[in-house]
Amino acid sequence: MNRDLGTKLFMEAFESYVHDNRIELNDSNMNDVLQKFIVIYNKDREKIINGEKSKSLEEKIADLLDEAAMSENAKKARSYVKKALKLNPDHIGAQLFLIDLEDSQIDKIGKLLELQAREKQRVDHFQREMGEEWDNYYLNIEGRDYLHILFDLCQTYIKCGMYNKALSVAIEAIHLDDLDHASFHNDVISILLY
């Protein structure tokens, strides 16, 4: 399973466990709560492997995206990604995968910009409803999707030689998440040195 998807699934399950059990996390109980959760999570994985429990929608999508990544040609990969999008048309990882299969870098940029605008609108709506700041949103695992869009957009701009645009995207991402995304720091440094 893709590491980012696996981490996302784990974190979502952990957040759900904490919420469902009304656990108040703090420094003194974090390790114990996490250890208990890992035992439960691993037992859950065993049940799925043994066929005693069915996979979640997100796990099914992750499996399809793994199949797409291992496909020997773009046509087969597209078919797996489209199956994933039938399960969840709003799945950002699947949408990014499909965009990455585009032949033209310019087409990729156009589709990434459309996806960025849609996700930004959704995040803005979330922010208004929850009363959260943009950068607080990115502390949540769900907020990583927007950063993944920005990362792919930045990389595509670099491939096209559009360094000023790549730089502005990387700087936007750093403003949103200045600690976690070292690759954006590397992009900014590389572009400025170039």
C-alpha positions in Angstrom: 0.0 0.0 0.0 1.2 3.5 -0.8 2.9 4.9 2.3 0.9 8.2 2.3 -2.4 6.3 1.9 -1.4 3.8 4.6 -0.5 6.7 7.0 -3.7 8.4 6.2 -5.8 5.3 6.9 -4.0 4.7 10.2 -4.4 8.3 11.3 -8.1 8.4 10.4 -8.6 5.2 12.3 -6.7 6.6 15.3 -8.7 9.8 15.2 -11.9 7.8 15.0 -10.8 5.6 18.0 -10.0 8.7 20.1 -13.3 10.4 19.2 -15.5 7.3 19.6 -14.0 6.5 23.0 -14.1 10.1 24.1 -10.4 10.0 25.0 -8.8 13.3 26.0 -5.2 13.0 24.6 -2.4 14.7 26.5 1.3 14.1 27.0 0.9 11.7 29.9 -1.5 9.3 28.2 -0.5 9.6 24.5 1.8 6.7 24.5 -0.6 4.3 26.3 -3.5 5.3 24.1 -1.4 4.8 21.0 -0.1 1.4 22.1 -3.7 0.2 22.9 -4.9 1.4 19.5 -2.0 -0.3 17.6 -3.0 -3.6 19.2 -6.6 -3.1 18.1 -5.6 -1.9 14.7 -3.3 -4.9 14.1 -6.1 -7.3 15.1 -8.4 -5.5 12.7 -5.8 -5.9 9.9 -5.6 -9.7 10.7 -9.4 -10.0 10.4 -9.3 -8.3 7.0 -6.5 -10.6 5.8 -8.4 -13.7 7.0 -11.5 -12.6 5.3 -13.4 -12.2 8.6 -14.0 -8.5 7.9 -14.3 -6.5 4.7 -12.1 -3.6 3.8 -13.2 0.0 4.2 -13.9 2.1 1.2 -10.6 3.9 1.6 -8.7 0.6 1.8 -10.4 -0.6 -1.4 -9.4 2.6 -3.1 -5.8 2.2 -1.8 -5.7 -1.3 -3.3 -6.9 -0.1 -6.7 -4.3 2.7 -6.7 -1.6 0.2 -5.8 -2.7 -2.0 -8.7 -2.6 1.1 -11.0 1.0 1.9 -9.8 2.1 -1.6 -10.6 0.5 -1.7 -14.0 2.8 -2.1 -16.9 1.0 0.5 -19.1 -1.0 3.7 -18.8 -4.2 2.3 -20.2 -4.4 -0.4 -17.5 -3.4 2.0 -14.8 -6.2 4.4 -15.9 -8.7 1.6 -15.7 -7.8 0.9 -12.0 -7.8 4.6 -11.2 -11.2 5.0 -12.8 -12.5 2.1 -10.7 -11.2 3.9 -7.6 -13.0 7.1 -8.6 -16.2 5.2 -9.1 -16.0 4.3 -5.4 -15.3 7.9 -4.4 -15.3 10.6 -7.2 -13.8 13.1 -4.8 -10.8 11.1 -3.8 -7.9 13.5 -4.2 -5.2 10.8 -4.4 -7.0 9.0 -7.2 -7.7 12.3 -9.0 -4.0 13.2 -8.8 -3.0 9.8 -10.1 -5.3 10.2 -13.1 -3.9 13.6 -13.8 -0.4 12.2 -13.6 -1.2 9.8 -16.4 -1.9 12.7 -18.8 0.6 12.8 -21.7 0.8 16.6 -21.9 2.4 18.6 -19.1 0.2 21.6 -20.1 -2.9 19.4 -19.7 -1.6 18.3 -16.3 -1.2 21.9 -15.2 -4.8 22.8 -16.3 -6.3 19.9 -14.5 -4.2 20.5 -11.4 -5.3 24.1 -11.3 -8.9 23.0 -11.6 -8.4 20.5 -8.8 -6.6 23.1 -6.7 -9.5 25.6 -7.1 -12.1 23.0 -6.1 -10.1 21.8 -3.1 -9.4 25.3 -2.0 -13.1 26.1 -2.2 -13.9 23.1 -0.1 -11.2 23.9 2.5 -12.5 27.6 2.6 -16.0 26.3 3.3 -14.6 23.9 6.0 -12.7 26.8 7.6 -15.7 29.0 7.7 -17.9 26.3 9.3 -15.3 25.2 11.8 -13.9 28.7 12.5 -10.3 27.4 12.0 -7.4 29.1 10.4 -5.9 27.8 7.2 -2.7 26.6 8.8 -4.6 24.9 11.7 -6.5 23.0 9.0 -3.2 21.5 7.8 -2.5 20.0 11.2 -5.4 17.6 10.4 -4.5 14.6 8.2 -7.3 15.5 5.7 -5.6 18.8 5.0 -2.7 17.0 3.5 -4.7 16.5 0.2 -4.4 20.2 -0.6 -0.6 20.1 0.0 -0.3 17.1 -2.3 -2.1 19.1 -5.0 0.3 21.9 -4.5 3.3 19.6 -4.6 2.2 18.0 -7.9 1.5 21.4 -9.4 4.9 22.7 -8.3 6.7 19.7 -9.7 4.8 20.0 -13.0 5.7 23.7 -13.3 9.4 22.8 -12.7 9.2 20.2 -15.5 7.8 22.8 -17.8 10.5 25.3 -16.9 7.9 27.6 -15.3 10.1 28.4 -12.4 8.4 31.6 -11.2 5.1 29.8 -11.0 6.7 26.8 -9.2 8.3 29.2 -6.7 5.0 30.9 -5.9 3.3 27.5 -5.4 6.1 26.2 -3.2 6.0 29.4 -1.1 2.2 29.1 -0.6 2.7 25.6 0.6 5.5 26.6 3.0 3.2 29.3 4.4 0.6 26.6 5.1 2.9 24.0 6.4 6.4 25.3 7.2 7.6 22.4 9.2 6.4 19.2 7.5 7.1 19.5 3.8 10.9 19.6 3.4 10.5 19.0 -0.3 8.9 22.5 -0.7 11.9 24.0 1.0 14.2 22.1 -1.3 12.2 23.3 -4.4 12.5 26.9 -3.3 16.2 26.6 -2.7 16.8 24.8 -6.0 14.7 27.3 -8.0 16.5 30.3 -6.4 19.9 28.8 -7.0 18.9 28.1 -10.6 
